[in-house]
Amino acid sequence: MIFLITGCFPQTEELLHRPFYILHAKRGVLFPKPTTLQAEGRLTLFDVEENVILFSEKRELIPLSTFLNDWIKGLRGFEEGMSGTAYLFFENIEQEYRETVVRISDPYIDPIKGTVSFNTLSHEGYFPFHEIEMKDVMVFLTLPRKEI
Amino acid sequence: MKKALFLTIFAFSFFLPLEAKQARGPVFILHARRGSILPLKDPSLAKLIMNQVDQTVPFVYSHPTRRVGVEKISKFLQRWQSGKKLEYDRDPPDAYLLFYDEKNRDNTQLFIELLDMEFEEEIGVLIFKIRSLTDQPLEKRLTGEMTLFVDCFPFCL
């Protein structure tokens, strides 16, 4: 049997015990802030799909704007100002599939550019990171949301 | 005694493949920007048409440990073809279809079986013949984004 996995993350406590959200964007950029030894940075996603997929015992499609608004304002089980772990799969400029993990927080929607941005922090074992241009970005995001 | 042993083995031979199927496989998540459901003559059957389907298919692998990953849709299609030769005619994959209903501002869900599939690669359209697994009739629908969660194939990662 041929294994056809393009990328795969091993089990983590977060992936095991928490519901997670899947965001898909046509493009993205991950770049470090120059002053912080590349541990902190910014992730910007372009042309994000309109709905976020919630994967838990309950599966749902949540409009992206509702999901981000709840996160920003701490509504519907989210806590204000919380951060989550994002497992990113993407195609790099050499057209190779890659993956990385970052902590993300402070979502910001730019309605003019149509982008969604986050502050990022390198995840243990995955830092420091450098600027990465990404195509076809799949984000598996765990957030500590309370049951509602 | 021998008869009891034989009956036990016989009973397990029926239950074991199902258990194994449920425990082994990932859930593949197909997502399309637009979709439609077109009922066929038999009210339990319909065509599911997924337009502008994503070229990357995420999967979630829950047993024995949870892992996540992605694969190209071409690889997913190869997987389907291999599975079809082995088992799909007898035991089609189950799936859970979700789409967001703008009018009601809520999710609509359908539990279905995937009977057949065609992929028109040039235009990015995936077409399934589906059967409802509930009493819910398969009505004509035109939707925005839709997501199909396909349960484990007979052989999995």
Interface residues (C-beta under 8 A of the other chain):
Chain A: M1 F3 L4 I5 T6 G7 C8 F9 P10 Q11 L15 L16 F20 I22 H24 E49 E50 N51 I53 F55 R59 E60 L61 P63 Y87 F89 Y97 D136 M138 F140
Chain B: I29 H31 R33 D54 Q55 T56 P58 V60 Y61 T65 R66 R67 V68 G69 V70 E71 K72 K75 Q78 R79 Y96 L98 F99 Y100 N107 Q109 G144 E145 T147 F149 F155 L157
